[in-house]
Amino acid sequence: MDYGTLQGILTIIVMLTFIGIFAWAYSSRRQKSFDEAANLVFSDEEISKVSKDSGENK
């Protein structure tokens, strides 16, 4: 096995890995969990806002 063959095999492995990650990220089965993860930032913001408001009212 020469260097060119090894380089070709490595290119195919990297390409298949990229296609696999792309398919996983855009699959419809994962959309709900990704939407929940995207909204986690806003849920933390609401909790801290409520705790600050409750402290000011006392």
C-alpha positions in Angstrom: 0.0 0.0 0.0 1.5 3.3 -1.1 1.0 6.8 0.2 -1.6 7.7 -2.5 -3.8 4.7 -1.6 -3.6 5.5 2.1 -4.5 9.2 1.4 -7.5 8.1 -0.7 -8.8 5.8 2.0 -8.4 8.5 4.6 -10.3 11.0 2.4 -13.2 8.6 2.0 -13.3 8.0 5.8 -13.3 11.7 6.5 -16.0 12.3 3.9 -18.3 9.5 5.3 -17.8 10.9 8.8 -18.8 14.4 7.6 -21.9 13.1 5.8 -22.8 11.1 8.9 -22.6 14.1 11.2 -24.5 16.2 8.7 -27.3 13.6 8.4 -27.5 13.3 12.2 -27.7 17.1 12.8 -30.5 17.6 10.2 -32.5 14.4 10.9 -36.1 15.0 11.9 -35.8 12.7 14.9 -33.3 15.0 16.6 -35.2 18.2 15.9 -37.2 18.2 19.2 -34.1 17.8 21.4 -32.2 20.4 19.4 -35.1 22.9 19.8 -35.2 22.2 23.6 -31.4 22.8 23.8 -31.7 26.0 21.8 -34.3 27.4 24.3 -32.3 26.5 27.4 -30.6 29.9 27.3 -33.9 31.7 27.6 -35.2 29.5 30.5 -32.1 30.5 32.6 -32.7 34.1 31.8 -36.3 34.0 33.1 -35.2 32.3 36.3 -32.6 34.9 37.1 -34.9 37.7 36.2 -37.6 36.4 38.6 -35.1 36.1 41.4 -33.8 39.6 40.9 -37.4 41.0 40.8 -38.4 39.2 44.0 -35.3 40.6 45.8 -36.1 44.2 44.8 -39.8 44.0 46.0 -38.9 43.0 49.6 
